[in-house]
Amino acid sequence: MKRRHFINTSVLSGLGLTLGACRREERVLAENELRGTFSLDGNRISIHTKAEVKETRIFHITDTHLALDDHRGEPFMAFSQRMAAAYTVNTHFQTGENITTKESFTETLSLAKNEGADLIALTGDIFSFPSKAAVEWAFDMLVKTGIPFVYIAGNHDWHYEGMKGSSEALREEWTEKNLKPMYQGNHPLYSSYDINGIRIVCIDNSTYEILPEQLEFFRKQLDTGLPLLLLMHIPLHVAGRTLGFGCGHPQWGSESDRGFEIERREKWREGGHTETTMNFRDEVFNCTNLLCVLSGHIHRPSVDVEGGVPQVVTAYNATGAYSDIKILSL
């Protein structure tokens, strides 16, 4: 597929928006339901929609944890040491053989090209820390495939462990300094793209929170009435999952945050999630034109369905894992 057919629609994301489709009771009607069937076979997913779309194939890649570095990363080695030593050699998810993260990423991109993928969807922790060398290498590899790609950050992509600053400030700093090429000129916290009649919506929840402008942007996408695919790094909490599974658990807070010491970051504040984050979670699972949520973060595959919306977590690409997704009309 030629890149000019892959239309960036993030320019449509002004603020001051009306309420989203799933918030209007009169619009939540069976006749507006765009979801058809959903099936999963290993790492292959088929999504049928009632909307008229061209058959589209997407390779979903998440949590590669590339730790490539060079002399430019030397000043930050005190902050990258733990994650640089992680995932150096992994067990391939299919063959059981040893594989490095660089080999995993290269292999998956080759598969996407050979299989004729229309889009590569990257949902964060592609990098173990914001190494300029790793970003440059991954970006070059992606461009060489000739396949359009979209990227949203994970909590490790912008995090140098132990570096002073809030999560929001560090995300902004390292997005601008090193991660910026991955966004290809688009807004790093929210963006949308049209491909073959499907709208791809990217929302950065790598700080475990949703900002008001992200919620408004998401509502804008719902109002289009197009079939949507939502990409985030951290899955949303669903009933039956553990406290640490995803974003939006009503009991999440400082007392349940047990990872802040090893990750050398600020401890989660008291009071839990913001109202905006909880509203976003509820709205995602009450929409008629959202086909699927794609995420990563937890490193193991899972599928949940709430409000008719399937949420798929793809296993971590450090082991070569990926999801091969087909979207087509009924």
N, C-alpha and C positions, 0 to 999 in steps of 0.2 A: 504494500500500500504506500503511495507517495505521501510525503509529509504534508503537502499542501491540502490534502483531504482531511487532515487531523486538525480540527478547528479549536483554538483556545477561546473559551467563552468567559474567562475570568474578568474581562472588562465589563461584564454585565452585573458586577457584584456591588453596586452602590448600596449605601446604608439608607435608613429610613424606610424600611420595607414593610409590607403588609404581613399579616400572620400567615404561616405556612399551611399547605394543603391539609395536613393531618390535624390541624387545630380547628378546622371548620367542620362542624358536624354535618352540615348540608352537603359537603363534598365527599364525605366518607361513605360512598355508596358502592354497591357491588359492581355497577356498570363502569366505575372508574378504576376498578382493580386491574392493574397491569400485570401482576404476577400470574404466571401459569404454573408450570411444574418445575421442581428442583430435584436433581438426582446426583448422587455421589458414588463414584466407583474408584477406590483408592485415592489417587491424587487428581483424578479427572472429574470435572464438574460440568453438568449440563443445566442451563437455565433457560426455560422457555417463557416468553412474554406474550401477552395479548396485543402488544403494540407491534406496529409494522417496522421491523428493523432488518438490516442486512446481517447475515450470519457473521459473528465476530468471535475471534479467538484471542484470549488473553492469557499471558503467562504471568502468574502472581509470584513475586519473589520477595521474601522478607527475612530479616535477621541473618544476613551473611556474616556479619562481624569481621569485615576486613580490617586488618591492623597493619597494613603497609605503611612504612614511614621512611623518612630520609633526614638529612641534616636540618631541614626546616622544622622538624619536630623535636630536635634535641633540647630546646629550652623548656619543653613541656613534658619531659620524660618522667618527672616526679609525679605527674598527674595521669600519665598514660600507662604506667608500668604494669598494673594489675591486668588491665584489659588487653594489653599487648601480648601478655603471656597466655591469655585464654584462647581457646578454639584454634590452637596452632595445628593440631591434627585431629580429625574427626572421622567417625565411622559413616560411610556412605549409606543413605537411607534405603537403598535397593540392593547394592552389591555386597555390603558389609566390609568393603575394603577401606583402607585409610585414605583420606582425602583432605587437602588443605582448603582454606576458605577461598583462596585465589583460584584453585582448580574447580571448586564448586561453582563459583560465579561464572567462570569461563565456560564450563560444561553446560550450565543452564541457558546461557545466552546462545550457545551453538544450537541447542535443542530448539529454542524459540525460533531461531532463523530457519532451521531445517524443516520445522513443522509449519512454517508460514504464519506465525503469530501476527496479529494485527496491532497488538499493543503489549508492552511490558509494564506491569504495575508494580512499583516498589513501595513497600509500606514500612520502611524504617529499620533502624539498626543494621543498615547495609554496612555501616562503619562502627567499629568498637570505640572510637573516639574521633574527633574532627581533624584527622590528618590530611593535610593538603595533598600529600603524595597519593593517599588512597582515593581521595575524591577525584583527582586528575586521572588516575588509572581507570577507575570505574566509569567515569564519564566518557573517556575515550573508547572503552570497550563497548559501551552502550551505543554510542554514535556509529561505530563500525558495523553494528548489526543492520543498520538501515531501518530499524523498527522504531516507531514513535514510542516514547516512554514517559511515564509520570512518576513523580517521587514525592513522598511525604516523610518527614523525619521521625525517628524513634528517639527514645530517651538517651541512648548511648551516642547517637550521631553527633550531638553537639556538646557532650559532657566530658570534660577533663576532670577526673575525680579529685576532689580536694581543693579545686580552684574556688576562690571566694566569689560569692555572688548568688543571687536568687536564680532559680531554674529559668524564670522568664528572661532575666537579664543575660544569662549565659547562652540561652537558646538564640536570642537576638544577636549577641556578639559573634558567636561562631557560625551562625548562618551567614552573616554578612562577610566575615573574614574568609571562611573556607568552603562552606556548603553551597554557596550561592549558585555555582554553575549547574548543580543538579536540578534547580527549579526552572532553568531555561527562560528566565525573564518573568516568571509568574510569581504571584504572591506566595510566600512560603507557608503561611498559616491556613490559607484556604484558596482553592482554585477549582475550576471546572473545565471540562473539555468534551467536545462532541465527536463521536466516532460512530458512523453507520447507524445513526438514529438513536444512539445510546449516550446519555450524559454521564461522564465519569466525574465524581465529586471527591475532592481530597480535603480532609480536615485534619489538622495537626493537633492531636491530643497527647503529645509526648510528655507534657507536664501533668498528666492525669486530669486536666481541666479543659473546659470549653469556654472561650471568651465570648462576650455578648456579640461582637461583630461576626464571630464564626457562626453562632446560632442564627443570626439574621441572614447571613449568606446562605446557610443551608435552607432556610425557609424560602429564600428566593429561588433556589433550584427546584424545590418542591412545587412551587407555583407555576413552573413551566409546563407541568403535566407530562414531561418526558419520562421514559423509563430511566431510572437512576441506578448507578452502582457506587456505593460509598466506600472510600478507602481511608483507613486510619491505622495507626500503629497498634494502639492498645484496644483490645476488644471491649465491648460494653458489657457491664454486668447483667447477668440473667439469673433468674431464680434457680436454685439448685447448685450453682457454682460457688466456689470458695470465696472468702473475703478478698483474697489477693488476685482473683482471676482477672478482673477487668476494671474498667472505669465506670463509676456511677453506683457503687455499692452504698446503700443508705447508712451503713455502720462504719464506713471507712473514716479514719482520722489518725491523729498523732499516736494514739495508743496501739494501733494496729500496724504502724509503720516499723517493721523490723529490719528493713534493708538499708536505712540511711547511713549506718556506721560503716558497713563494708563498702558501700558505694561512695562514701565520703561526700555527702550532699546534705543540704538542709533537711531537717526533720519535717514531716508533714505537719501542717498547722492543726490546732484544735478546731473543732467545729465541722470537720468533714468537707465534703464537696460543696461548691457554690450552688445556688439555686439554678443558675444558668446551665451548669453541667447536668444537673438532674432533669431539667426540662428538656435538654437536648436528647438525653437517653430515652426519655418517654416519647418524644416526638418521632425519633427514629423508628421505634417499634409500633408506631400507630399511623403509618403512611401507606397509601395505596399504590404509589408509583415507584417505590424503592424495591429493586429486584433482589439485592443482596448486600451485605456488609462484608468486606474483606479486611483482615487484620493479621497481626502476628504477635510478637512480644513474649508469649508464654512458651514458645519453642516446640510445642507439641500440637498436632492437628486436632481440631475439634469442630463440631457443628452444633449450633443451637438455633431454635426457631421460636421467636416470640412475636405475637401479633401477626403471624403469617410471614414475617421477615426472616430469612435465613441469615445467620452470621457464621462465616467460615474463618477459622484460624488455620493458616498454612504452617506446616512444620518449618523449622529454621533451615535456611539455605546453606548454613555452614556445613551441613551434611549432604548437600546437593539437592535437598527437597524443594519442591515448588508445586503450585497448583496449575493445571492446564484447564482453562475454563472456556466453554462455548456458550454463547448467548444467541438465541435464535427465536423467531416468531413461531407461535403455535400453528 
